[in-house]
Amino acid sequence: MLDCQQDVLFFTKQLVEIESVVNTEGERAVADALYAMMSAWSYFQQHPDRIRKEKTLDDHRDRYNVLAYIRGEKAQSDRTVVLTGHLDTVDIDDYGRARPYACRPDQLAEALKEELLPPEVQQHLQSGEWLFGRGALDMKGGVASHMYMMKYYAEHPEELAGNLVFVAVVDEEDSSHGMLSAIETLHAWKREHRFDYIAAVNAEFVSPAYEGDSNRYIYKGTVGKLLPACYVTGVETHVGSCFEGVDPNFILSELTRQLSYNPALCDEKHGERTLPPVSLKQSDLKPFYTVQTALSAFAYYNMFVHSWSPSTVLSLLKEQAHLAMEQAMATFQNKYQAYCAAIGEAFRELPWQPEVWTYQELHQHLLQEYGERYAQHMEQWKEQLLYEEELDVRMYAVRVVEEACKWRSSRQPAIVLFYASLYSPASTLDDNDERERELNRALEAAISEVQPFYAQPIVTRAFFPYISDMSFLRLTDDEEAIAAACANNPSWGKKHWIDYDSIRLLNIPVINIGPYGRDAHKMYERMEVKYSADIVPNLIHQVIERLIGMPK
């Protein structure tokens, strides 16, 4: 076992003390500091061409990744293992009065002693065995473990029969500009140095899966994530004649009720199930108050996947949308009938024939109806929209669908389903090829080697349950699945674009061995020092040793 705890703890604190909230200047500052720290090592003094700080691509923000590599001297080999993690964090506003100390672990611990804390947090604070601070758990403690491994092998390249690549990225907490940029460098190094990427180790945080769970998890892959959205048109009317129209909020509320927390929309693979969808935003598009009902409304939902493709998800959601529309209109009719009975007026059958579309279906329909006139208008309008408003990719997609719906000749109530943001593919080790089988064997052997030195069970699971940059190191979806994600994203090619072919070519089997702790993204974020700064680096070390520590 490597005696690494103090070094990893030191690196962790060095990184935590640099506030690096995503989409702020801090992302550049932490990259500058990390680059300076590693560049000072004697190995990179001797080989300055083997470490670099790179600006992220296609990014309006000035931020950087840090990448480095070590060539093994034990035997000549192209076999290469990638160590990766992210440097950005979520915001620190949740720390309240302790905000000035959110990124100062020692001072934060003292400040928290003056607070009334939940019993478990109080116990962890008093024990001295947990490190508090924004980013300690998610995931600077993990990057620190990778830094330690790089420093170790920089001092002992004779123990490597292969190559070790370090990739520390920014913007994981928002749009993954960091990892999507790093992919280009990984491809360039593959061509230039003939690196054969046989495995990657991510170091994202791990936490209990349920109350009382004592397991420390290692994940053989990651959950996938989509952001399906819906745009709903109603039939506008004055509120004084409310039954002469349909409020789109009424339809949308039924759709959200149908989708959110629905266990039928949990994807299962390898005996593990995703969480169900939940709404992340819901609103109508009225710019100000009037006594007219809204013309339209929208919502978008988190959707985790293990095996479902983007086209499968759209099919499932379209079924749910039909059910929601039918239920909404049936409820509307029942309320209208009851109202007519109450005031003694005759009930009239509803005149509407509601519609449900995917964005791709609607787009093709309008192309057939209006041809080049519609196509040119939408192309010009999307280009203009890029510069007219400060819109994120999600609202840009909503506005595109809104514009397309203005071309509908039908004025029936409708739901249009689309994707409003990037698709993060799922992946796991399925033992489909020798690289996956070899990584599986190395991981199991590493756990067997290290488990006797730690009291709590170290357990493997198939899918890391949160969004992570692991999604962009390999792609198992076929071209049809990716085509569905692109064709149904109104931002595609303008506000949003990902080179999925590049990810498919990279195709690195990836696992996650990261720090253990509690309350990531919360005020009491903390990592357990023993597991995170001692066990995790040794697990990673054992995996590396079995993959490239001996001639193959």
N, C-alpha and C positions, 0 to 999 in steps of 0.2 A: 504493500500500500504506500502510495506517495504521501509525504508529509506536506500537504498543500493548503491546509485550512487558513493559516495566517496570510499567505500570499493572495488567495482568492478573496478573502475578506477585505484586504487592503485594496485590491483592484475594484471590488464592488463599491466601497466607499468613495474611491476616487471618481468613479462614474456617476454615482448617485448625487454627489455634491455639485455636479454640473446640471443645472435645470435644463431639461431638453424636452419640453412639452411639444408635441407634434404641431407642425405648422407655425412654429415660432423660430426666432433667431437661435434659440438654444440648440436646435438640431445641428446647426453649423458649428456651434461652440463645442459640443461634445465630440463631434468628428475631429475637429482640430486637436482637442486634448488627447483623444485616443491615438491619433496619428503621431502626435509628438511623443507620447509615452512609448509606443512600440518602436518608433524610428530610432529612439535612443539606445535600444538593445544592440549589443555588439554584433549580432548576426546581421541585422539590417543596416548597421554602419558599414559592414563589409559587403553587403549585397543591397544597396539602396534601391536597385531596380525591382526588388521583390516585395516592395510595399508601396502602396499608392493611396491617395485620397482623390476620389472621383466625384464630380458633380453629377447629380441625378439627371436623367434624360427627360426631355419633353415636360419639364417642370418649371412653372413660373417662379418657384421659390428657389433661393440660393442655398442649397444644402448638399451634403456630401456623404458618400459611403467610404468606408475604409476597408481595403482588401490587401491581403498579403499571402505569400506562400513560402514554404520551406521544402527544399529538395532533400530527400533522404540520401544518406551516404552508405547505408548498410549493403545495399545492392541497387543496381540500376533497374528502375521500373517505372512504367507510366501510371501505375495504379495510384489513384488519388482520392483522398477523403476530404470532404468539405465540412468545416465547422462554421455554423452561421447563427446569427441572432440580430435583434434590433436594438437601437440606441434611443429611440424616442419613447416618450411616456404620455399618458393622459394628463389632463390639467391638474392643478393643485388647489383649486378654489375650495374643494371639499374639506380642506384642513381647517377652515375657520380661523380662530385665533392663533392656531399653531402654524398658519401658512408660512410665516418667515422661516420656519425650521423644517419645512416639508422635505427638503433635499439635504438636510444636515442631520444624519442619523444620530449622532451623539447628543446634540442639542435637542433634537426632537424627543429622544427618550426622556430627557430631563423635563421638558415641557409637558409631556404626557403624564408624568407623575403627579402633576398638579390638577389633572382632570379626573372627573368621575368616569371610570371606564367599565365596560362590560367585564364580568368576572374572568372570562378566558383571556381577554386582552390584558387585563391587569396581571394575571398569572404569568403570561408570556413576557410581559415587560419586566417584572420583578426577577424572573429567572436569569436574565442576562444571556439567554440562549437563542434569542431572536433579534434580528436586525430590522428596525423600523425605517420607513422612508419611501418617498415616491420613487418607483422604479427599482427598488431593491429586489422585489420579487418579479415584477414584469417590466423588463427582464434583464436588468443590468447584472444581477447575480449570475445569470446564465452566460452572458457575454464575458464576465470575469473568469468563469471556468474555462472558456475557450481561450482567453488571453493566457491563462496559466499554462494550458496545454501547448500553445504556440511558444511560450517562453521556455518551457521544458524541452521541447524538441529543437528549438533554436540553439539550446546549449548542448543537446545530445542528438544531432542529426545522424550520428552513426547508428542509432537505434531504429531508424526508419528505412524500410525497403520499399519506398514509394514517396509520395508527396502529400503535404498537408496544406490545405487552402483555408484561409480565414476570411469570412465575409461578414462585416458588421454594417447593417443598413439602417436607413432612416425611414420614416413615414409608414411604418407597419400599422400604426393605429388609425390610419385614415385610408389611403389609396394605394399603398404598396409601390410608390414610385421608386423607393430604394431597391427592393428586390428585383423589380422589373428592369431596372437599370443594370444591376449586378449581373443579370443573366447574360447581357451582351459581353461583359468582361470575361465571364466564365467560358463563353464560346471562343472568345479571342485567345484566351490562355490555352484552351484545348487545341486550337489550331497551331499556336506558336510554340507551345511547350509539349505538345502531344499528351496532355493530361487525359487519363482515362478515369472519369469520375465513377467510382464503384459504389460510393455511399456518401450520405450527408447526415450530419448530426445537428439538429436544431436544439436550442436550450430554452424553450419557452417554459413558463412556470407551470407547476402542477399543484393541485389542491385536493382536499377530500371530495369524493364523489357524492357523499351523503353524510348525514349527521352520525358522528361516532366512527367514521371511516378512518382507520389507522394506516391504510395502504399508501405507499409511495409509488406513483404510477410512472411507467415508461410507455410511451405511445409509439406504435409501429406505423403511424401515418397521421392524417389529419382529416377532420370533417370538411366537407365542401360547403360553400355558402352562395346563395343567390339572393337577389333583392327583387322579387316579383312585385309589381305595382299594378294598380287598376285606376283607370280614368272612367268616371261615371257621368253620363249626361242624363238629365231628367227632362221634364217638360215645364218650362217656366210659366209662372202665373203670379198674379197679385195675391197676397195673403188673404185678401178679402174674398177671394174665390179659390180657396186652396185646393179643392177637389177637382178643379179644372186643369190642374197640372200635377206633376210628380216632383217632389223635392229630391235631388240626387243624394243629399245627405241621408235620406230615409233608406234609399237602396244601398248606399255604401255602408251604413250601419249594419244592415242585415248581412252584407258580405263579410264584414269584419267579424261579426258574431259567428259566421259560418267557418271562417278560416282560423281565427286566433284560438290557440290552445287545443286545436282539434287533433286528437291522437291518431286519426285516420291519415294524417299528413306527416307522420313520423316514418322516416326511412330506416329500414333494418338491414344490417349486414354483419356477418360473423357474430351474431347473437347480441349485437349492440344497436340501440335505437337512438335516433336523433331526438332532440327536443322538438316540439311542434312549432309551427309558425306563430309569430306575434306581431302586432302592428307596431311600426316604429314611427310612423307619422300618418295623420289623417286630417284632412281639411277640405273645405270648399274653396273655390277660386274667386269669390266675390271680393273685389278690391276695397269696398267700403259698404256702409249700411244703406240698404234700400228696403222697401216693403215688397219687393219682388223676390220670389224664391231664387236660389242660386241656379246658374246655368249648368254648372259642373262641379265635381268634387273629385278628390283623389286620395289614395292611401298607398303606402308601401310597407312590405312585411319582410321580416327576417325569415329565411328558409334554409335550414340545414339539410344536407344530403350526405348519404354514405355511398349509395349506388345509383340513385336516380339521375338521369341526364336532364339537361335544361328542357329538352323537348318533352320528356316524361312529366316533369313538374308542370309545364304549361298545360298538358292534357288533363292532369289531375285538378289543376286550378280552374280550368274551363268547366269541368263537371261541377265543381263547387259553385262557380259563378252562376251557372244555369239554375242550380238549386236555390241559391240566394235570391236571384231575380224572381223566380217563381214564387218563393215564399214572401218576398217583399210585396209583389203585386197582389197575392192572395190576401195578405194582411191589409193592404190598402183598400181592396175591395170590401173586405169585411167591415172595416171602419166606416167606409163610405155608406154601405148599406145600413149600418146601425145609425149613422147620422141622419140619413134620409128618413128612416123610420121614426126617429125622435122628433123631427120637425114636420113630419107628415107630407114629405115630397116623394115623388116617384123616383125610384132608383133607375139609373141608366147604365147599361153595360159599358165597361171601360173601353175606350177606342184604340188602345195602344197594343202593339205587338213588339215587345222588348227584344233586343238583340244582344248577343255576346260575341265578341271578336277577340282574336289575338291581334297584336299590332301588325304582324306580318300579313295576316288575312285581310285586315282593313286596308293596309297599304296596297296590296295586290288588287283588291276590289276597286279602289280609287284610281289606280293606274289603268285598269280596264275601262272604267267609266269616263275618265277625263284625259288619259294618255299623257302626252309630253307636256301639256299645259300644267297639269298637276305636278308632274315630276320636276319641272324647272322651277315652279313656284316654291316647292318644299326645299329644293336644294339651295335656292337663293335665301329663303327665309331662315333656314338653319345656319347658313353662313353669317347672315346678318345678326342672328341671335347671339352668336359667339361674342360680339363686340358691343351689343346694345345694353346688355344687363349683366350684372355680377351674379351669375347663377352657378350653383354647384351642379355636378353631373346629374343628380337626381331630379332637380327642378328643371334643368334643361330638357331632360327626357319628357317630363310632364308637359312642358310648353310645346314640344314638338307634336305630341299626341293631340293636344288641344287644337293646334293649328290644322292638323290633318282632319280632325272631326268637323271642322267648319266646312269641309268639302262634302260631307255626307248629304245626299239628297233626301234621305229619310230623316225625319225628326222624331223617331221613336226613342224611348229610353234605351240606353245602351251601356254595357260594360266593355271596356277595352283593356285587355291584359298585356303587359309588357315587362321588360326588365329595365330597371332604373339605374343600375350600377354594374360594377365589374363582377364577373363570375370567378369565384375561387374554387377550383376543382378539388374534390376529395381524392385521397390516395391512402393506400396501406400496403403492407407486405403480404402479397397473396401467394408467395412461392411460385410465381409464374416463370421465373428464370433463375439462373445460377447466382446472379448478383443478389437477388432477394433472399434466396436460400442461404447464401453465405453471410449476409448481414444478420439474418435471423439467428444463425448458429453463433455468430460472434456475440450478439446481444445476450443470448441465453447463457453462454459461457461466462460473460462478464458479470452477470447477475449472480451466478453460482460462486464466482470468485470473491465478490464484494459483500454479499449478503451476511456472512458470518461476522462482519465488522459493524453491523447496524441492527438495532433491536426490532425495528418495524419492518413488516413485509414489503419487499420490492416486487411489484406486480406489473405485468405487461397487459396492455389493452390495444385494440386495433386502431382506434381513432381518438386523436386529441380533440376534445369537445368544443374548442373555441376557434375562431378564425385565426389563421397564422400564415406566414410567408412560405410555409412548407408547401402550400398549394401551387407555388410557381416554380418548383424544382422538378416536377414531373407531371405528365398528363396522360391519363389512360382513356379519356373520352375519345370516341371516334370522331371523324370529321363532321358527320351528320349532327351529332350532339352540339359541337361547337358552333356549327352553322345556325342552329336554332337559337343559341344564346345571342349570336350577333344580329341575326335578322330581326329579332324581336326586341332589340335595344335601340330606341330611337336616337340615342346619342352616338351610335357606332359610326366611326369614321370621321366624326367631327369633334365632339367633346370628349369622346372616349374611344380608345383603341388599345388592344393588347396583341402582341405577336404570339399567339398560342402555338404556332408552328415551331417557334424557337424553344418554347417550353417542352414541346413534344420531342424535339431533337436532343435537348439536354438530358431529360429522362433519368434523373438520379434518384435511386431508392433513398428515402429519408425517414429517420426516426427522431423522436424527441426525448432527450434526457435533460431535464431542467430542474431548477431550484424548487424546493417545496415550501409552501407557506399559505397564508390566509389573507383574505380581504384585498385582493388585487383590484385596482381601480377604486379603492375606498380609502378613507382617512387612516385606517389602522393597517394599511398594507405592511406586511412583514414577512421575512423569510426565516426559516429555521436554519441556524448556522451549521450545525453538525451535518445534516444531510446535504445542504446546498453547497457548502464550501469544502466539504471533505469527501462525502460519498459520491456526489455527482461527478467531480473531476476524475475520481478513480474509476467510475463506471465508463466514462468516455475514454480514459486511458486504456482500459482493458479492451474496449471495442477497437480502438486504433491498433493496438498491439496485434490483435488477431486478424486484422485486415491487411495492414501494411507494416507490421513489426517484424516480419520474417519473409525471406525470399519466397516467391511463388513460382 
